[in-house]
Amino acid sequence: MPTKSTSTDWIVGEAIMKNDEIHPPGRRRLRSAVRDDGYEVWTIDIKQYEPLRKLILENVKELDKGDGVFLQDLIMIAEDELTGTQCS
């Protein structure tokens, strides 16, 4: 049964590389805690995943002043930067 997310889910780097066998070749797994019974999981091409991951990590560091970051803010920034348009 799927478990709920914990703060350790954000540990990146070597742990991701060790789990490469759970991803289809050239893809990375994403998940969303949108269901009461656990996560919805899907994969995206690594060429999309890498810039998205970098964008999120850089912006979380910049935006978080100690009280977290709103997901809607990250989505607007991602739309602006990845599409080259100004959504905000």
Kinemage of the C-alpha trace (Angstrom):
@kinemage 1
@onewidth
@group {chain A} dominant
@subgroup {mainchain}
@vectorlist {calphas} color= white
{ca met a 1} P 0.000 0.000 0.000
{ca pro a 2} L 1.394 3.473 -0.877
{ca thr a 3} L 2.530 5.648 1.985
{ca lys a 4} L 2.218 9.371 2.460
{ca ser a 5} L 5.117 11.686 1.629
{ca thr a 6} L 7.708 12.571 4.251
{ca ser a 7} L 10.367 15.247 4.340
{ca thr a 8} L 12.945 12.616 3.337
{ca asp a 9} L 11.281 12.343 -0.089
{ca trp a 10} L 13.210 15.478 -1.087
{ca ile a 11} L 16.623 13.872 -0.660
{ca val a 12} L 18.153 13.811 -4.125
{ca gly a 13} L 21.372 12.831 -5.814
{ca glu a 14} L 22.906 9.455 -5.129
{ca ala a 15} L 19.635 7.953 -3.866
{ca ile a 16} L 17.951 8.726 -7.203
{ca met a 17} L 20.798 7.132 -9.125
{ca lys a 18} L 20.524 3.955 -7.031
{ca asn a 19} L 16.834 3.704 -7.935
{ca asp a 20} L 17.326 3.954 -11.708
{ca glu a 21} L 16.081 0.397 -12.136
{ca ile a 22} L 12.527 1.437 -11.136
{ca his a 23} L 12.268 3.846 -14.081
{ca pro a 24} L 11.889 2.837 -17.708
{ca pro a 25} L 15.044 3.741 -19.665
{ca gly a 26} L 15.217 7.485 -20.382
{ca arg a 27} L 12.297 8.347 -18.090
{ca arg a 28} L 11.805 9.555 -14.512
{ca arg a 29} L 8.907 8.909 -12.167
{ca leu a 30} L 6.725 11.708 -10.809
{ca arg a 31} L 4.027 11.339 -8.215
{ca ser a 32} L 1.223 13.412 -6.805
{ca ala a 33} L -0.584 13.011 -3.482
{ca val a 34} L -3.992 13.709 -5.003
{ca arg a 35} L -5.820 10.571 -3.902
{ca asp a 36} L -6.986 9.608 -0.433
{ca asp a 37} L -5.509 6.127 -0.886
{ca gly a 38} L -2.047 7.267 -1.928
{ca tyr a 39} L -0.123 8.588 -4.888
{ca glu a 40} L -0.866 8.912 -8.551
{ca val a 41} L 2.361 7.998 -10.373
{ca trp a 42} L 3.478 8.645 -13.943
{ca thr a 43} L 6.757 9.062 -15.846
{ca ile a 44} L 8.148 11.787 -18.082
{ca asp a 45} L 11.060 11.860 -20.490
{ca ile a 46} L 14.359 12.622 -18.750
{ca lys a 47} L 14.870 15.572 -21.143
{ca gln a 48} L 11.776 17.158 -19.562
{ca tyr a 49} L 12.476 15.948 -16.029
{ca glu a 50} L 15.980 17.365 -15.613
{ca pro a 51} L 15.166 21.041 -16.418
{ca leu a 52} L 11.956 20.844 -14.370
{ca arg a 53} L 13.792 19.397 -11.358
{ca lys a 54} L 16.525 22.041 -11.609
{ca leu a 55} L 13.963 24.834 -11.868
{ca ile a 56} L 12.016 23.601 -8.831
{ca leu a 57} L 15.089 23.139 -6.619
{ca glu a 58} L 16.535 26.544 -7.518
{ca asn a 59} L 13.255 28.364 -6.951
{ca val a 60} L 12.392 26.599 -3.696
{ca lys a 61} L 15.732 27.750 -2.267
{ca glu a 62} L 15.098 31.308 -3.456
{ca leu a 63} L 11.420 31.590 -2.460
{ca asp a 64} L 11.441 29.802 0.901
{ca lys a 65} L 11.868 32.333 3.694
{ca gly a 66} L 11.316 29.694 6.389
{ca asp a 67} L 7.614 29.070 5.968
{ca gly a 68} L 7.601 26.982 2.800
{ca val a 69} L 6.614 27.722 -0.792
{ca phe a 70} L 3.175 27.671 -2.374
{ca leu a 71} L 2.851 25.133 -5.181
{ca gln a 72} L 0.920 27.677 -7.264
{ca asp a 73} L 3.983 29.981 -7.156
{ca leu a 74} L 6.251 27.208 -8.447
{ca ile a 75} L 3.761 26.385 -11.209
{ca met a 76} L 3.622 30.032 -12.364
{ca ile a 77} L 7.424 30.285 -12.355
{ca ala a 78} L 7.735 26.992 -14.258
{ca glu a 79} L 5.218 28.147 -16.863
{ca asp a 80} L 7.082 31.443 -17.286
{ca glu a 81} L 10.547 29.917 -17.542
{ca leu a 82} L 9.791 26.731 -19.487
{ca thr a 83} L 7.433 28.263 -22.048
{ca gly a 84} L 9.134 31.646 -22.359
{ca thr a 85} L 5.906 33.510 -21.580
{ca gln a 86} L 4.885 35.734 -18.695
{ca cys a 87} L 1.989 34.080 -16.849
{ca ser a 88} L 2.303 36.052 -13.632
